[in-house]
Amino acid sequence: MKNVIEWIKKLNKNKKFKLIISLGMVIISALLQVYILQVFMAPCDLISGGFTGIALFMNKALKLIHIDFSTSLGILLLNIPAALLCVKGISKRFVFLSSVQFTLVSLLLQSLEFKPFFDDMVLNILFGGVLWGFSISLALRAGGSTGGTDFIAQYVSNKIHKGIWDYVFYFNCVMYVCYGFMFGWIHAGYSIIFQFLSTKTISSLYQRYEQMTIEFTTSHPQKVIDAFMLSCRHGMSVIEAYGAYSNKKFYICKTVVNSYQARDVIEVVRQADPKVIVNTYKTANFYGNFYQPPLD
């Protein structure tokens, strides 16, 4: 069993293997978005947020003046300049995976056709909103995005080390107000609910910018420190204490890490000191220098 675990860990560190897995996740994300667009959104005249939503809005608005503007074309025209602008500010891998995602969405919208699943608008909004958020989270967890405002959100989040998905939601609300003026407030209101569900799903599933405090209680602080420093680039505070029951001296090694790093850090430290006691809790805010691992 240990050999299997070690083999999996080695695979996870292999860049080519990670890229293949990421491409698979991005492809699934694109397929899922096309399915949601046709099955849940189209029957209810909903629009999503971001550049895909703008492309849908443009498609509907230009039809009013008898201009047939393809949503697929709109997705490409809006996303390609954003990708080119962000390629230096974010990682090339991130931009590549994001470009694969939105390009696939554009192409698959033209080649695939799915029939609506529900007749009820509320069910379409509930299922569609949650699945839309899941599809975006899938692309983000792969190391990419769905393009558009995701480029902007990722760029800003890397700078401030904090997710800004709620602000993306507020920006999208402005677009929904314009949509309401042109096509009716009912569809705009339902689109806002759809986007709200999507945003909350992303916030709960994609936690790259959430921070966690870890406390290691140990009698061998140097083992904990050495193991931690080999696996992480964060600092650590060591506090001397004693047990109220045993009256024996021990040490509390305290640090704040990214929530994605927590599992690996704890595993490495427990290997160095099997008797270490570990306590973790969510950090609401952290002020000061904090190392955020860059996107691959």
N, C-alpha and C positions, 0 to 999 in steps of 0.2 A: 504493500500500500504506500509506504514511504517513497519507494522508487517511482511509483506513478505520480505522486504529488510533486516530486522533484522534477520529473519529466515535463509536467504541465507548467511548472514555474519557469523552466528553461524555454519552453515554447512561448510563454507570455513575454519573455525578454527578447525574443527573436523579432526584429523589425519587420521582416518580410511576412512572417506569420501574423503579426499584429495588423499589418496593412491589409492582408487578405480578409481577416475577420472584420476589420473596419469597413472595407468595401462591401462585404456581405450585409452588414448592418445598415449601411447607407442605401443599398439597393432595396432592402425590406422597407426602410423608411419611405423611399420614393413610391414604391408600389402601394403602401398603405395610404399615403396622401392622395394618390390618384383615386383609390377606392373610396376614400372619405369624400372627396370632391364630387364624385358622381353619385354615390349612394346616399349620403346624408345631407350634403350641402345643396346640391342642385335642385332637389325637389322642394326645398324650403326657401329658395332664393337667398341663401346665406352667403356672406363673404367672410374670409378669414382675415387675420391681421397680416401685417408685413407686405412685402412686395407681391406675394401671390394674391393677397386681398386687393391690392391696387390694380393688378392685372385683371382680376375678375370685375372690379368696379369699372375699369376702362372698357372692358368688353360690353358690359351692360349699358354704360353711358353712350358709347358710340353707336350702339344699335338704335338708339332713339333718333339719330340723324341718318340712319340707314347706312352706316359704315360697319362692315364685318371685320372686327379686329380680333384676331385670335388670342385667347388667353395664354396659349403656349408661347406665342411670339412675345407677348408682353412679359412673361416670366423671364425669358432670355434677355430681352432688351433692358430690363430693370436690374437684373442681377449681375450681368457681365461687367458693367462699369464699376459696381460696388466691389466685385471680386478683384478687379485690377487695382483699385484704390487701396484695398486692405492687404494685398499680398505682402507688402513690406512691413506693415504694422502688426500682422499676426504671423503665424507660421505658414510656410508653403504647403505643408501637409494638410493643414486645416482648410485652406482655400481650395486645394485640389479635391478633397473629399466633399466639400460643400458644393463645388462646381459640378461634380459628378451627380450629386443629389438633385439639384435644381434642373440640370440638363435632362436627367432621366424623367423627372416629373413632366417636363415640357414635351418630351418625345412620347411618353406613355399615355399622356392625355389624348394624343392624336391616334394612337394605335390600339388602345384598350377601351372596352365599354362594359360598364357594370350597371346592373339594374337596381333601382331603389329597393331597400329591404323593409323599411317601415312606412306606413301611411301617416302615422301620427307625428306631428311636428315636434312635440316635446321630446319624444324618444329619439328622433333624429338629432336634435340639439344635444341631448345628454350623451348619447353614445358617440356622436361625431366630435363633440368638444373634447371629451376625455381621450379618444383615440388620436385626435389631431395633436394634442399635447404629448401623447406617448410617442407619436411618430417623430416629433421634433426632438424629444429627449433621446430617442434612439440614435438619431444622427449626431447629437451632441456627445453622447457617451462613446460614440465611435471615434470621436476626435474631429468631427466636422460640424456641419449645421445644415439647415435648409435654405441658407442664403438670405438675401434681403436684410431685414432689420436684425437678423441673427448675427450677421457680420458686424454690425454696429454695436450690438449688445455685447458680443464677445470681446471686441476691441476695447470698449470702455471698461468692461468687467476686469480685463487683464490689467488695466491701468489703476483701478481703484480697489482691486481685490474683493469685489462684492458684486453679487448678481443684481441686474437691473431689470429683471423681467416684469416687475410691476410697473415700471416707467414705460416699458414697451407697450404694456396694456393701455396706459393713459394716452400714449401717442396714437394708438389704433382707435381709441374712442373718438378722436377728432375726425378720423376718416369715416367712422360710422355715423357721425352727425351729418356729414355731407351726404352720405348714402341715404340717410333718412329723409333729407330734404328732397332728394330726387326720386326715390323709389318707395317711400312710405316708412313711417316710424315703426310699424310692426316688425318688418324684416330687419330694420336697423337694430331694434331692441333685442330681437332674437340673436342677431349676429354678435351683439355685445355679450350676451349670456354665453354663447358658444365660445367666444374668445376668453371670457373669464374662466370658464372650465378648463380651457386649454392652458392658460397661464398658470393656474393653480396646479395642474398636473405636472407641468415643467418644473415648477418650484419644488414640488415634493420628490420628483424623480431625479432631477439633475442638481447635485449638491456640491459641485466643484468648489464653490466659494463659501461654503459653510465651514466653520471652524469648531474644533473640539479640544477641550482641556483634558489632559491625561495625567493622572497621579499614579506613580509607581511607588509602592511602599516596600522597602527592601532593607536587608541587613548588609548587602553588598553593593553599595552605591556605584563603585567604580565599574563593576561589570555592567550595570544598567547604563551608565554614562557612555562607556565605550561602544556598547551595542547600538545605542540610540544614535550616536554621532556617525556611525558607519552607515546607517540607513536613512538619515534625515539631515537637513541643513538648518534646522531650527535650534534655538538655544534651550537651555534647561536650568531650572532653579532647584537647588538641593537644600532641603531643610532638615536639620537634626531634630529628632523627637524621641520620646520614650513611651512605652506602653503603660497604660494605666493599670492593667491587670498584672502583666509580667514584670513591669519595672525595667525592662530591657531596652537598650538604646537601638533605634532604627532610623532610617532616613526616608524622607518623602521627596522623590524626584518629580518635579512638576513641569509640564510643557504644554504649548498650544500648537496643534498641527491642523492641516487640512483634513476634512472628514474622509477623503479618499485615501489618505496616507495612514489613517489610524490603525487599520487592521494589520498592515505590514509591519508597522512600528511595534505594535503590541506583540506580534508573533516573534520578531527578532529578539526583543527584550526577554520574553519568556523562555526562549531557547538559551539565552545567556544566564538567566537566573530563574529556574523552574519554580522557586518558592515565592517569587514576587507577587504582590497583591496589586491588582490594577483597578483603578476607578476612573470612569470617563463621564463627562457631562458636556452638554452643548454650550458653546461660548456665544453669547448674544452679540457682543461687540469687542473688538480688539484694537487698541490704539498703540501705535509704535511700529517699528520695522517688523515686517512679516514676509518671509520668503514664500512666494507662490511659484510652484513648479511651472515652467512654461509649457505651452502646448507643444506636442511633438512636431 
